[in-house]
Amino acid sequence: MLTGNNANQFSSSLKPIVLSLTLLTTAVAHAVPTESTHSAKYAAKTKQILRTNPSLIIYPAFADNNHVSFYGGANIGSVNTSADWGFNNVTGATGVPDAGNANTSDNNLIGGLQLGMNFRSNNILMGVEGDFNFANVNIDRTANSLPGASLPFVVTQSYSSDWLSSVRARAGYAWNNFYVFGTGGFAFGQVSQLSRVCFPGLNFGTACGAASSTEIETGYAAGAGVEWQFAPDWSARGQYMHYDLGGRHANAVATFPNGVSLGVSASHDFNMTADAGSFAINYTFDRGNFNHVG
């Protein structure tokens, strides 16, 4: 057993050893990099390589894995609008043949804005997009009663739409910088229609009847497209869309200019569809991190 004096001497002799071990441990800790030090140095080296060699970057397609990204952009294209007209019958007169059905179409420019979000799980990319597109659609037709009608008439029908919009789901396959997708959902647009029938050559003048409306018609939109991400936050796409806004029925009662009814009414139907091809540019607000360096 150590006595008091011996214990003090032994403790004093240990102090240099303890101090040396502490200094040695500190030096080793600073000399041997930790895992976090390795990670920090690797990240810094990677950033330096990417800055000087941007061609080595392989961007994640539109969103990093398990990441939600939001985007917005503009589009322009061409829309072919088709109107199915129906002049069903004339009631209140006999021997008046049907003016028949017809289909007319017109090509116009279409363009607007879109906003959406993407979620990526491995190579599967899903999302939702809403768009608002301006379109200058005007379609009309004129048809005469068939020869031999006991009460000859002329029917004029017109259709116009200033804009189309949709809210749709998107889903597809993404690899490298490309995305192939299908899309479908709810569509709506402002539709104005006019149906007018006139019976000329009567004893009291020409009797005409018209039915018109301007409504927000609803239906569906479906299509497909290919998108290419050509820069970290920018992408370009080509897309085809089919719109169907349903149909409407109208009934026009013919009257003379003095307001007296001819006692004859005409039944009209119309249905509107549109097929649009467009090119769009999108900007992604939060795409996520780089996947890897190739």
C-alpha positions in Angstrom: 0.0 0.0 0.0 1.2 3.5 -0.9 1.7 5.9 1.9 0.7 9.6 1.6 4.0 10.8 0.4 4.4 7.8 -2.0 0.9 8.3 -3.4 1.6 12.0 -4.1 4.9 11.0 -5.9 3.1 8.4 -8.0 0.4 10.8 -9.0 2.9 13.4 -10.0 4.8 10.9 -12.1 1.6 10.0 -14.0 0.7 13.6 -15.0 3.3 13.7 -17.9 2.1 10.4 -19.2 -1.6 11.4 -19.2 -0.7 14.7 -20.9 1.3 12.9 -23.5 -1.5 10.5 -24.2 -4.0 13.4 -24.5 -1.8 15.2 -27.0 -1.2 12.0 -29.0 -5.0 11.3 -29.2 -5.7 14.8 -30.3 -3.0 14.7 -33.0 -4.3 11.3 -34.3 -7.9 12.6 -34.4 -6.8 15.6 -36.5 -4.5 13.5 -38.7 -7.1 10.8 -39.5 -10.1 12.2 -41.4 -13.5 11.2 -40.1 -16.3 9.9 -42.3 -18.0 13.4 -42.3 -14.6 14.9 -43.4 -14.4 12.4 -46.3 -18.0 13.3 -47.3 -17.4 17.0 -47.2 -14.2 16.7 -49.3 -16.0 14.4 -51.8 -18.9 16.8 -52.1 -16.6 19.8 -52.7 -14.6 17.8 -55.2 -17.7 16.7 -57.0 -19.0 20.3 -57.2 -15.7 21.4 -58.6 -15.8 18.7 -61.3 -19.4 19.6 -62.3 -18.6 23.3 -62.5 -15.7 22.7 -64.9 -17.3 19.8 -66.8 -21.1 20.4 -67.1 -21.4 17.8 -69.8 -20.8 15.1 -67.1 -24.1 16.0 -65.4 -27.0 13.6 -65.8 -30.1 15.4 -64.6 -32.9 13.5 -62.9 -36.0 13.5 -65.2 -38.2 16.3 -64.0 -37.9 15.4 -60.2 -35.5 13.6 -58.0 -36.7 10.2 -56.7 -39.5 10.4 -54.2 -39.6 14.1 -54.7 -42.5 16.4 -55.5 -41.7 19.2 -58.0 -43.8 22.1 -59.3 -43.6 23.6 -62.8 -45.2 26.2 -65.0 -44.9 27.3 -68.6 -46.5 28.3 -71.9 -47.7 26.5 -75.0 -48.7 27.2 -78.5 -50.2 25.0 -81.3 -52.9 24.3 -83.7 -56.5 23.1 -83.0 -58.9 21.5 -85.4 -62.4 22.1 -84.1 -65.3 20.0 -85.4 -69.0 20.8 -85.0 -71.7 18.2 -85.6 -74.9 19.9 -86.6 -78.3 18.5 -86.5 -81.5 20.0 -87.9 -84.0 17.4 -86.7 -87.4 18.4 -87.9 -89.9 21.1 -88.4 -93.1 20.8 -86.4 -96.4 22.5 -87.4 -96.0 22.0 -91.1 -96.4 18.9 -93.3 -94.3 17.7 -96.1 -91.2 19.5 -95.0 -88.2 17.2 -95.4 -85.3 17.1 -92.9 -82.4 19.5 -93.8 -80.1 16.7 -92.7 -77.1 16.6 -90.5 -73.6 17.9 -91.3 -70.1 18.1 -89.9 -67.9 21.2 -90.4 -64.4 21.9 -89.1 -61.9 24.7 -88.9 -58.2 25.1 -88.0 -57.1 27.8 -85.6 -54.2 28.7 -83.4 -54.4 27.8 -79.7 -52.1 28.9 -76.9 -51.9 29.6 -73.2 -50.4 28.8 -69.9 -50.1 25.6 -67.7 -49.2 24.9 -64.1 -48.6 21.4 -62.6 -46.8 19.2 -60.2 -44.8 15.9 -60.7 -44.0 13.1 -58.3 -41.3 10.6 -59.3 -41.0 7.1 -57.9 -38.0 5.4 -59.6 -38.9 5.6 -63.4 -42.6 6.2 -62.8 -43.6 9.9 -63.0 -47.1 11.0 -62.0 -48.7 14.4 -61.6 -51.5 16.8 -62.1 -51.7 19.7 -64.6 -54.1 22.6 -65.2 -54.1 24.7 -68.3 -55.9 27.7 -69.8 -55.8 28.2 -73.6 -57.0 31.0 -75.8 -58.6 29.9 -79.1 -60.4 31.8 -81.8 -62.8 29.2 -83.1 -65.6 30.2 -85.4 -67.6 27.6 -87.4 -70.9 28.1 -89.4 -73.0 26.5 -92.0 -76.1 27.2 -94.1 -78.5 24.6 -95.4 -81.6 24.7 -97.5 -84.6 22.5 -97.4 -84.7 19.7 -99.9 -86.4 20.2 -103.3 -90.1 19.6 -103.2 -90.7 20.9 -99.7 -94.2 22.4 -99.2 -92.7 25.0 -97.0 -89.2 25.9 -98.2 -86.8 27.2 -95.5 -83.2 28.1 -94.9 -81.3 27.1 -91.7 -78.2 28.9 -90.5 -76.1 27.6 -87.6 -72.9 29.0 -86.1 -70.6 28.1 -83.3 -67.7 29.9 -81.6 -65.4 29.5 -78.6 -62.8 31.9 -77.2 -61.0 29.6 -74.8 -60.5 26.0 -73.6 -59.3 24.8 -70.3 -58.7 21.5 -68.5 -57.5 19.9 -65.3 -55.9 16.5 -65.9 -53.9 13.7 -64.4 -50.6 12.7 -66.0 -48.7 9.5 -65.7 -45.9 7.9 -67.6 -42.3 6.6 -67.7 -39.2 8.8 -67.2 -35.6 7.9 -68.0 -32.5 10.1 -68.2 -34.0 13.4 -69.5 -37.1 12.0 -71.3 -40.7 11.5 -70.2 -43.4 9.7 -72.2 -46.9 10.2 -70.7 -50.6 9.8 -71.1 -53.0 12.4 -69.7 -56.8 12.7 -69.1 -59.3 14.6 -67.1 -62.0 17.3 -66.9 -62.3 19.9 -69.7 -64.4 23.1 -70.0 -64.7 26.1 -72.3 -66.9 29.0 -73.3 -69.2 28.1 -76.2 -71.6 30.3 -78.1 -74.0 28.9 -80.5 -76.8 30.2 -82.8 -79.4 28.3 -84.7 -81.7 30.3 -87.0 -84.4 29.1 -89.5 -86.2 31.3 -91.9 -89.2 30.6 -94.2 -89.0 33.0 -97.1 -91.6 33.8 -99.8 -94.7 33.7 -97.6 -97.7 36.0 -98.1 -96.9 38.0 -95.0 -93.1 38.2 -95.5 -90.3 36.0 -94.2 -90.8 34.3 -90.8 -87.7 33.5 -88.8 -86.9 31.8 -85.6 -83.6 31.7 -83.7 -82.2 30.0 -80.6 -78.9 31.1 -79.1 -76.8 30.6 -76.0 -73.4 31.3 -74.5 -72.5 28.8 -71.9 -69.6 27.2 -70.1 -69.7 23.7 -71.6 -68.1 20.8 -69.8 -66.7 17.5 -70.9 -63.4 15.6 -71.0 -59.9 15.9 -72.4 -57.4 13.1 -73.1 -54.1 12.9 -74.9 -50.4 11.9 -74.8 -47.0 13.5 -75.2 -43.2 13.4 -74.9 -41.2 15.8 -72.8 -37.5 16.4 -72.8 -35.6 18.1 -70.0 -32.8 20.0 -71.8 -31.4 21.9 -68.8 -31.5 21.6 -65.0 -34.8 23.4 -64.7 -36.2 23.6 -68.2 -38.0 21.2 -70.4 -39.7 21.1 -73.8 -42.6 18.9 -74.8 -44.9 18.0 -77.7 -48.4 17.0 -76.9 -51.7 15.9 -78.5 -55.0 16.5 -76.8 -58.6 15.6 -77.7 -61.4 17.7 -76.2 -65.1 16.8 -76.2 -67.5 19.4 -74.7 -70.7 17.5 -75.2 -73.8 18.6 -77.0 -76.8 21.0 -76.7 -80.3 21.0 -78.0 -82.2 24.1 -79.1 -85.7 24.8 -80.4 -86.5 27.9 -82.5 -90.0 29.2 -83.1 -90.6 31.0 -86.3 -92.3 34.4 -86.2 -93.0 37.2 -88.6 -91.4 40.6 -88.1 -94.6 41.9 -86.5 -94.3 39.2 -83.8 -97.0 36.9 -85.1 -96.0 33.3 -84.8 -96.0 31.2 -88.0 -96.9 28.2 -85.8 -93.8 26.3 -86.9 -90.8 25.4 -84.8 -87.5 23.9 -85.7 -85.3 21.5 -83.6 -81.5 21.9 -83.6 -78.6 19.9 -82.1 -74.9 20.5 -82.1 -71.9 18.8 -80.6 -68.3 20.2 -80.4 -65.0 18.3 -80.4 -61.5 19.6 -80.8 -58.1 18.0 -81.6 -55.0 20.1 -80.6 -51.3 19.6 -81.2 -49.0 21.9 -79.2 -45.4 22.7 -78.3 -44.7 23.8 -74.7 -41.8 25.1 -72.6 -41.9 24.4 -68.8 -39.8 25.7 -65.9 -39.4 23.5 -62.9 -39.3 25.4 -59.5 -37.9 22.6 -57.3 -36.6 19.6 -59.2 -34.5 18.1 -56.4 -30.8 17.0 -56.4 -28.5 15.6 -59.0 -28.9 11.8 -59.4 -25.3 11.0 -60.2 -22.3 11.9 -62.4 -21.9 9.9 -65.5 
